[in-house]
């Protein structure tokens, strides 16, 4: 096989998983059930967050939280403090892509 296939979590439970971590790209998958949030943290690299299900509520730096529904891609500059929450009633699925 030429291709490499990666699986990811599709259940309705909270999970943070690293899917790809190679010399060119890192891809993480964040799943938050209703009411869940991730610990605030800075992103060390530019990040692209792809919302594939639910509503992402994210506060960047000193900004008030903004909500992004599925189908949105949000670019976040390196060094930005992030506070990520599930902003809706259904499970949130977000892919986070960082180039290295």
JOGIMO-V296651 format. One record per residue. N is the residue number from 0. OMEGA is omega in degrees with one decimal (999 if undefined). Layout:
{{N	OMEGA} {N	OMEGA}}
This chain:
{{0	176.2} {1	-174.7} {2	171.4} {3	-175.6} {4	178.5} {5	174.8} {6	176.1} {7	-176.4} {8	178.9} {9	-177.8} {10	-179.1} {11	179.4} {12	-178.1} {13	-179.0} {14	170.0} {15	-177.5} {16	173.4} {17	-177.5} {18	-179.4} {19	174.8} {20	178.3} {21	-173.4} {22	-175.9} {23	-173.2} {24	169.7} {25	176.4} {26	176.2} {27	178.2} {28	-179.3} {29	177.4} {30	178.6} {31	175.9} {32	-178.2} {33	178.7} {34	-179.0} {35	176.7} {36	174.6} {37	176.2} {38	176.1} {39	-179.4} {40	174.7} {41	173.1} {42	-177.9} {43	-177.8} {44	169.5} {45	-178.9} {46	171.7} {47	179.8} {48	-178.5} {49	-180.0} {50	-177.9} {51	175.1} {52	175.5} {53	-178.0} {54	175.8} {55	172.4} {56	-175.5} {57	173.4} {58	-178.7} {59	-178.8} {60	-179.5} {61	-178.1} {62	169.3} {63	178.5} {64	172.2} {65	179.5} {66	178.5} {67	-179.5} {68	179.0} {69	-177.8} {70	178.3} {71	172.6} {72	-176.5} {73	176.8} {74	-178.7} {75	-178.6} {76	177.3} {77	177.7} {78	-178.9} {79	174.4} {80	-177.3} {81	170.5} {82	-171.6} {83	177.3} {84	168.3} {85	-176.9} {86	-177.5} {87	-177.9} {88	179.2} {89	-179.7} {90	179.3} {91	173.7} {92	-179.8} {93	170.1} {94	179.4} {95	-177.6} {96	178.7} {97	177.2} {98	-180.0} {99	999}}
